[in-house]
Amino acid sequence: MGVQSGAQASAGERRQASRENKVEGKLKSLHQFIDLTDHPYAVRIYGGEFSVEQHLTPIGKKPYWLMNLPYYLGTKLPAYVAFLVDQYR
């Protein structure tokens, strides 16, 4: 093996960086969609916890609300979208 310069990243740091890269990759098309829409709302259905976050698209710098909806709440999507639009104007 070759000589390594600087500190080596821990396994936890590598996993965190990998998760961040995966999230950014998945949000790239979402950001493009938001830049083209006339509303500030986005929904991501995923395996994590429910949350609502405010973000800016990287290119258009358009502010938007991202609702992260766990898979198990997918059947309640219409109710959660109504909540998002009503509560985050």
C-alpha positions as CSV (number, residue, x, y, z in Angstrom):
1,M,0.0,0.0,0.0
2,G,1.1,3.5,-0.7
3,V,2.0,6.3,1.8
4,Q,-1.0,8.3,3.0
5,S,-0.7,12.0,3.6
6,G,-2.9,13.7,6.3
7,A,-5.3,12.1,8.6
8,Q,-7.3,9.1,7.4
9,A,-11.1,9.5,7.6
10,S,-12.8,7.2,10.1
11,A,-15.4,4.7,9.0
12,G,-18.1,6.9,10.4
13,E,-16.9,9.9,8.5
14,R,-16.8,7.9,5.3
15,R,-20.3,6.7,5.8
16,Q,-21.6,10.2,6.5
17,A,-19.9,11.6,3.4
18,S,-21.4,8.7,1.4
19,R,-24.9,9.5,2.7
20,E,-24.4,13.2,1.9
21,N,-23.3,12.5,-1.6
22,K,-26.3,10.1,-2.2
23,V,-28.7,12.8,-0.9
24,E,-27.2,15.5,-3.2
25,G,-27.3,13.1,-6.1
26,K,-31.0,12.4,-5.5
27,L,-31.9,16.0,-5.0
28,K,-30.3,17.2,-8.2
29,S,-33.3,16.5,-10.3
30,L,-35.6,17.8,-7.6
31,H,-33.7,21.1,-7.6
32,Q,-34.1,21.3,-11.4
33,F,-37.8,20.6,-11.0
34,I,-38.2,23.3,-8.4
35,D,-36.4,25.9,-10.5
36,L,-39.0,25.3,-13.3
37,T,-42.1,25.3,-11.1
38,D,-44.2,28.3,-10.0
39,H,-44.5,27.0,-6.4
40,P,-42.0,26.5,-3.5
41,Y,-42.9,22.9,-2.5
42,A,-41.2,19.5,-2.9
43,V,-41.9,16.1,-1.4
44,R,-39.3,13.3,-0.9
45,I,-40.6,9.9,0.1
46,Y,-37.7,8.0,1.8
47,G,-36.7,5.7,4.6
48,G,-35.9,8.5,7.2
49,E,-38.0,10.5,9.7
50,F,-40.7,13.0,8.8
51,S,-39.4,16.6,8.6
52,V,-39.9,19.8,6.7
53,E,-36.8,21.8,5.7
54,Q,-36.2,25.1,3.9
55,H,-33.6,25.0,1.1
56,L,-32.3,27.0,-1.9
57,T,-31.8,25.4,-5.3
58,P,-28.1,25.5,-6.1
59,I,-28.4,27.1,-9.6
60,G,-31.5,29.3,-9.5
61,K,-31.1,30.1,-5.8
62,K,-34.9,29.6,-5.5
63,P,-36.1,29.0,-1.9
64,Y,-38.4,26.0,-1.4
65,W,-39.9,23.8,1.3
66,L,-38.9,20.1,1.2
67,M,-41.1,17.7,3.1
68,N,-39.4,14.4,3.9
69,L,-42.1,11.8,4.2
70,P,-41.3,8.3,5.5
71,Y,-42.4,5.4,3.3
72,Y,-45.0,4.3,5.9
73,L,-46.8,7.6,5.5
74,G,-47.0,7.4,1.7
75,T,-50.7,6.4,1.8
76,K,-51.4,9.7,3.5
77,L,-49.6,11.8,0.9
78,P,-52.6,14.0,-0.1
79,A,-53.2,15.0,3.6
80,Y,-49.5,15.7,4.1
81,V,-49.3,17.8,1.0
82,A,-52.3,19.8,2.1
83,F,-50.6,20.3,5.5
84,L,-47.4,21.5,3.8
85,V,-49.1,24.0,1.6
86,D,-51.3,25.3,4.5
87,Q,-48.6,25.6,7.1
88,Y,-45.6,26.8,5.0
89,R,-46.7,29.8,2.9
